[in-house]
Amino acid sequence: MLNFTAKKIFFSILSPLKKQNAIILYKTAFPMKFRTEIPIPKFPFKISYQDKILLLGSCFSAHIGTFLSKNRFLVLSNPFGTLFNPVSIANALKMTLQPELFTEGYCYYFDNSWVSFAHHGSFSHPDETQFMNNIKEQFEITKGFLEKTNCLFITFGTAYCYKFTERELVVANCHKIPNTKFEKFLLNVDEIVTIYKEITSILQSFNPSIHIIFTVSPVRHLGDGFHENQLGKSTLHLAIEHLVDYKKTFYFPSYEILMDDLRDYRFYADDLCHPNENAIRYIEEIFSASFFSQETIEQLKEIEKENKLLNHRKLK
């Protein structure tokens, strides 16, 4: 940044020019910056249209999954519904590989429906047989997909968990069961690291070609409290730092893109916790630049054109 004397000298040199042109030239030569842009992350692999992509976890997984799916990538996004805490995400992966780990302890009859403490509410069903069949079928589909998956994206939402006290069971979803039946607690860094060192080892043995990419959801969990939200996110960041090796396990900065790069409430939805459409598109652009080869980007552009044409025809 120029000091006052330097600015004075600069404009005296330009004195023959009109003042307006001098100002334009000055701003071009010394542009002001109003935000800190996240450098495009680089990875030692690229995603193509031949790759299979599995996403598990919080809202980032859902948004990126939608983006990939509508642009015709081979993707499976949140097959068990949105999962927020690291324990429930790890349980979903373990149960995928070993469905027998899904025991009757995860099943609960409430409000005229069977619910699963390992799944989203969309799996709830009044008929127990149909409920179990739906879950079994999804495990089979996910295991078959995981076996050929090239990239697994795991998005942690919060380090806070809820334990169903009757069964000492960490749940993925409380299903609107009275909160008196649950105990809330914060995972520590060592617990998360221990869980995921085990699960990454299992996954890499099951599928040696898999790349695992961790990320932290930028969605603010203000229901936990402002300070508590920061504690939860910080715990997740510290845990991930112990998990990435930049060979087979990596980190994508979705959290930093919204919190440090965009960093403005105009990029949030009305609830001031979730990113809005502009923020989501921006994250998609950085995601694309980070993971896609030039050939994939060119294919993506053609498919986006086709999608716009198809949507235009539907509106007629």
C-alpha positions as CSV (number, residue, x, y, z in Angstrom):
1,M,0.0,0.0,0.0
2,L,1.4,3.4,-1.0
3,N,2.0,6.0,1.8
4,F,0.7,9.6,1.4
5,T,4.0,10.9,0.0
6,A,4.2,8.1,-2.6
7,K,0.7,8.8,-3.7
8,K,1.4,12.5,-4.1
9,I,4.5,11.7,-6.3
10,F,2.5,9.2,-8.3
11,F,-0.3,11.7,-9.1
12,S,2.2,14.5,-9.8
13,I,3.8,12.3,-12.5
14,L,0.4,11.8,-14.0
15,S,-0.5,15.5,-13.8
16,P,-0.8,16.0,-17.6
17,L,-3.6,13.4,-17.6
18,K,-7.1,14.2,-16.7
19,K,-7.8,13.6,-13.0
20,Q,-10.4,10.9,-13.7
21,N,-8.0,8.9,-16.0
22,A,-5.3,9.3,-13.4
23,I,-7.5,7.7,-10.7
24,I,-8.4,4.8,-13.0
25,L,-4.8,4.2,-13.8
26,Y,-3.8,4.4,-10.1
27,K,-6.5,1.8,-9.2
28,T,-5.4,-0.5,-12.0
29,A,-1.7,-0.3,-10.9
30,F,-2.5,-0.7,-7.2
31,P,-5.8,-2.6,-6.9
32,M,-7.4,-2.9,-3.5
33,K,-8.4,-6.3,-2.2
34,F,-11.5,-6.8,-0.1
35,R,-11.3,-10.5,0.6
36,T,-8.8,-13.3,1.1
37,E,-9.2,-15.9,-1.6
38,I,-8.6,-19.5,-0.8
39,P,-5.8,-21.0,-3.1
40,I,-7.2,-23.8,-5.3
41,P,-6.3,-27.0,-3.5
42,K,-4.2,-29.4,-5.5
43,F,-4.4,-33.2,-5.3
44,P,-2.2,-35.9,-6.8
45,F,-5.2,-37.5,-8.6
46,K,-8.1,-36.2,-10.8
47,I,-11.7,-37.3,-11.0
48,S,-13.1,-38.3,-14.4
49,Y,-16.5,-39.4,-15.7
50,Q,-15.3,-43.0,-15.3
51,D,-14.7,-42.7,-11.6
52,K,-17.2,-43.7,-8.9
53,I,-17.7,-41.1,-6.1
54,L,-19.3,-41.9,-2.7
55,L,-20.2,-39.1,-0.3
56,L,-21.2,-39.5,3.3
57,G,-21.9,-37.0,6.1
58,S,-23.3,-33.5,6.5
59,C,-24.7,-30.9,4.2
60,F,-21.5,-30.5,2.0
61,S,-22.0,-34.1,1.0
62,A,-25.6,-33.5,0.0
63,H,-24.8,-30.3,-2.0
64,I,-21.8,-31.7,-3.8
65,G,-23.6,-35.0,-4.4
66,T,-26.5,-33.1,-6.1
67,F,-24.0,-31.1,-8.2
68,L,-22.2,-34.3,-9.3
69,S,-25.4,-36.2,-9.9
70,K,-27.2,-33.6,-12.1
71,N,-24.0,-33.4,-14.2
72,R,-24.1,-37.2,-14.7
73,F,-21.1,-38.4,-12.7
74,L,-21.2,-41.9,-11.2
75,V,-22.1,-40.8,-7.7
76,L,-23.8,-42.2,-4.6
77,S,-24.6,-39.5,-2.1
78,N,-25.6,-40.0,1.6
79,P,-27.2,-43.5,1.0
80,F,-28.2,-43.6,4.7
81,G,-29.4,-40.0,4.9
82,T,-27.6,-37.0,6.3
83,L,-25.1,-37.9,9.1
84,F,-23.5,-35.3,11.2
85,N,-21.1,-36.8,13.8
86,P,-18.0,-38.8,13.1
87,V,-19.2,-41.9,15.1
88,S,-22.4,-42.3,13.1
89,I,-20.5,-41.9,9.8
90,A,-18.0,-44.5,10.8
91,N,-20.8,-46.8,11.9
92,A,-22.4,-46.5,8.5
93,L,-19.2,-47.5,6.8
94,K,-18.6,-50.5,9.1
95,M,-22.2,-51.7,8.7
96,T,-21.9,-51.4,4.9
97,L,-19.0,-53.8,5.0
98,Q,-20.5,-55.9,7.8
99,P,-24.3,-55.6,7.7
100,E,-24.6,-58.0,10.7
101,L,-23.3,-55.1,12.9
102,F,-26.7,-53.5,12.4
103,T,-28.5,-55.3,15.2
104,E,-32.0,-54.9,16.7
105,G,-30.4,-52.5,19.2
106,Y,-30.5,-49.9,16.5
107,C,-34.2,-50.4,15.9
108,Y,-36.8,-48.6,17.9
109,Y,-40.6,-48.4,17.6
110,F,-41.8,-44.9,18.1
111,D,-44.9,-42.9,17.1
112,N,-46.3,-45.9,15.1
113,S,-43.2,-46.4,13.1
114,W,-39.9,-48.4,13.2
115,V,-36.9,-46.0,13.2
116,S,-33.2,-46.7,13.0
117,F,-30.7,-45.0,15.2
118,A,-28.1,-45.5,12.4
119,H,-30.2,-43.9,9.6
120,H,-32.1,-40.8,8.6
121,G,-35.8,-40.6,9.2
122,S,-36.5,-41.4,5.6
123,F,-35.9,-45.1,6.4
124,S,-38.7,-45.1,9.0
125,H,-41.6,-47.4,8.3
126,P,-44.7,-48.7,10.1
127,D,-44.1,-52.2,8.9
128,E,-41.1,-53.9,10.5
129,T,-40.4,-56.3,7.7
130,Q,-40.4,-53.6,5.0
131,F,-38.3,-51.4,7.3
132,M,-35.6,-54.1,7.7
133,N,-35.7,-55.0,3.9
134,N,-35.2,-51.3,2.9
135,I,-32.2,-51.1,5.2
136,K,-30.7,-54.4,4.1
137,E,-31.1,-53.5,0.4
138,Q,-29.4,-50.1,0.9
139,F,-26.4,-51.8,2.6
140,E,-26.1,-54.2,-0.3
141,I,-26.2,-51.3,-2.9
142,T,-23.7,-49.2,-1.0
143,K,-21.3,-52.1,-0.4
144,G,-21.3,-52.9,-4.2
145,F,-20.7,-49.2,-5.0
146,L,-18.0,-48.8,-2.3
147,E,-16.0,-51.8,-3.7
148,K,-15.4,-49.8,-6.9
149,T,-15.3,-46.3,-5.4
150,N,-12.4,-44.1,-6.5
151,C,-13.2,-41.2,-4.2
152,L,-14.9,-41.2,-0.8
153,F,-15.8,-37.8,0.6
154,I,-16.5,-37.8,4.3
155,T,-18.0,-34.5,5.7
156,F,-18.0,-34.0,9.5
157,G,-20.8,-31.7,10.7
158,T,-20.2,-31.6,14.4
159,A,-18.1,-33.3,17.1
160,Y,-21.2,-33.4,19.4
161,C,-23.0,-36.7,19.7
162,Y,-26.3,-37.9,21.3
163,K,-26.3,-41.1,23.2
164,F,-29.6,-43.0,23.7
165,T,-29.2,-43.7,27.4
166,E,-31.4,-46.8,27.5
167,R,-29.0,-48.6,25.3
168,E,-25.8,-46.6,25.6
169,L,-25.9,-46.1,21.9
170,V,-24.6,-43.1,19.9
171,V,-27.3,-42.2,17.4
172,A,-27.3,-40.7,13.9
173,N,-30.8,-39.3,14.4
174,C,-33.0,-38.7,17.4
175,H,-36.2,-39.1,15.4
176,K,-38.1,-36.5,17.6
177,I,-38.0,-38.9,20.5
178,P,-38.1,-36.9,23.8
179,N,-34.7,-35.4,24.5
180,T,-34.8,-36.7,28.1
181,K,-33.9,-40.1,26.6
182,F,-30.6,-38.8,25.2
183,E,-27.3,-37.5,26.6
184,K,-25.3,-35.0,24.7
185,F,-21.5,-35.1,24.8
186,L,-18.5,-33.8,22.9
187,L,-16.1,-36.2,21.2
188,N,-12.4,-35.5,21.8
189,V,-9.7,-35.5,19.2
190,D,-8.1,-38.8,20.2
191,E,-11.5,-40.6,20.0
192,I,-12.1,-39.4,16.4
193,V,-8.5,-40.2,15.3
194,T,-8.7,-43.7,16.8
195,I,-12.0,-44.4,15.1
196,Y,-10.9,-43.2,11.7
197,K,-7.4,-44.7,11.7
198,E,-9.2,-48.0,12.1
199,I,-11.9,-47.4,9.5
200,T,-9.5,-46.0,6.9
201,S,-7.3,-49.1,7.2
202,I,-10.4,-51.3,6.8
203,L,-11.5,-49.3,3.7
204,Q,-8.1,-49.4,2.1
205,S,-7.9,-53.2,2.6
206,F,-11.4,-53.6,1.1
207,N,-10.7,-51.2,-1.8
208,P,-6.9,-50.5,-2.4
209,S,-7.6,-47.9,-5.1
210,I,-9.8,-45.6,-2.9
211,H,-9.0,-42.0,-2.1
212,I,-10.5,-40.7,1.1
213,I,-11.2,-36.9,1.3
214,F,-12.2,-35.4,4.6
215,T,-13.9,-32.0,4.9
216,V,-15.7,-30.0,7.6
217,S,-19.2,-28.7,6.9
218,P,-19.3,-24.9,7.0
219,V,-22.8,-25.0,8.3
220,R,-23.0,-23.4,11.7
221,H,-24.5,-25.6,14.5
222,L,-25.8,-22.8,16.5
223,G,-28.3,-25.1,18.2
224,D,-25.3,-26.3,20.2
225,G,-24.4,-22.7,21.1
226,F,-22.0,-20.2,19.6
227,H,-19.0,-21.2,21.7
228,E,-20.0,-24.8,21.5
229,N,-20.2,-24.7,17.7
230,Q,-16.6,-23.4,17.6
231,L,-15.4,-26.1,20.0
232,G,-17.0,-28.8,17.8
233,K,-15.6,-27.5,14.5
234,S,-12.1,-27.0,16.1
235,T,-12.2,-30.6,17.4
236,L,-13.0,-31.9,13.9
237,H,-10.2,-29.8,12.3
238,L,-7.6,-31.1,14.8
239,A,-8.7,-34.7,14.4
240,I,-8.5,-34.5,10.6
241,E,-5.0,-33.0,10.8
242,H,-3.9,-36.3,12.4
243,L,-5.7,-38.4,9.7
244,V,-4.5,-36.9,6.4
245,D,-1.3,-38.2,4.8
246,Y,-1.7,-36.6,1.4
247,K,-1.2,-40.0,-0.3
248,K,-4.5,-41.8,0.2
249,T,-6.2,-39.5,2.7
250,F,-6.7,-35.8,2.1
251,Y,-8.5,-32.6,3.2
252,F,-10.7,-30.3,1.2
253,P,-11.3,-26.8,2.8
254,S,-15.1,-26.3,2.3
255,Y,-15.2,-24.8,5.8
256,E,-12.5,-22.2,5.0
257,I,-14.0,-21.3,1.7
258,L,-17.2,-20.0,3.4
259,M,-15.8,-18.8,6.7
260,D,-12.5,-17.2,5.4
261,D,-12.9,-16.5,1.7
262,L,-16.6,-15.5,1.3
263,R,-16.9,-14.4,5.0
264,D,-20.1,-12.3,4.6
265,Y,-23.7,-12.9,5.6
266,R,-24.8,-12.2,2.0
267,F,-23.5,-15.7,1.3
268,Y,-25.8,-17.3,3.8
269,A,-29.4,-18.5,3.6
270,D,-32.1,-16.8,5.6
271,D,-31.3,-18.9,8.7
272,L,-27.8,-17.4,8.7
273,C,-26.3,-20.8,9.2
274,H,-26.4,-22.6,5.8
275,P,-24.7,-21.3,2.7
276,N,-27.0,-19.8,0.0
277,E,-27.0,-20.7,-3.7
278,N,-24.2,-18.3,-4.6
279,A,-21.9,-19.8,-1.9
280,I,-22.8,-23.3,-3.0
281,R,-22.0,-22.5,-6.6
282,Y,-18.7,-20.9,-5.6
283,I,-17.7,-24.0,-3.6
284,E,-18.7,-26.2,-6.6
285,E,-16.4,-24.1,-8.8
286,I,-13.4,-24.6,-6.4
287,F,-14.3,-28.3,-6.1
288,S,-14.2,-28.6,-9.9
289,A,-10.9,-26.7,-10.3
290,S,-9.4,-28.9,-7.5
291,F,-10.5,-32.3,-8.6
292,F,-11.3,-32.3,-12.3
293,S,-8.9,-32.6,-15.2
294,Q,-9.2,-30.3,-18.2
295,E,-10.9,-33.0,-20.2
296,T,-13.4,-33.5,-17.4
297,I,-14.1,-29.8,-17.2
298,E,-14.7,-29.7,-20.9
299,Q,-17.1,-32.6,-20.7
300,L,-18.8,-30.9,-17.7
301,K,-19.4,-27.7,-19.7
302,E,-21.1,-29.7,-22.5
303,I,-23.3,-31.5,-20.1
304,E,-24.3,-28.2,-18.4
305,K,-25.3,-26.8,-21.8
306,E,-27.4,-29.9,-22.4
307,N,-29.0,-29.6,-19.0
308,K,-29.9,-26.0,-19.6
309,L,-31.4,-26.9,-22.9
310,L,-33.4,-29.7,-21.4
311,N,-34.7,-27.5,-18.6
312,H,-35.6,-24.8,-21.0
313,R,-37.7,-27.3,-23.0
314,K,-39.5,-28.5,-19.9
315,L,-40.5,-24.9,-19.0
316,K,-42.1,-24.3,-22.4
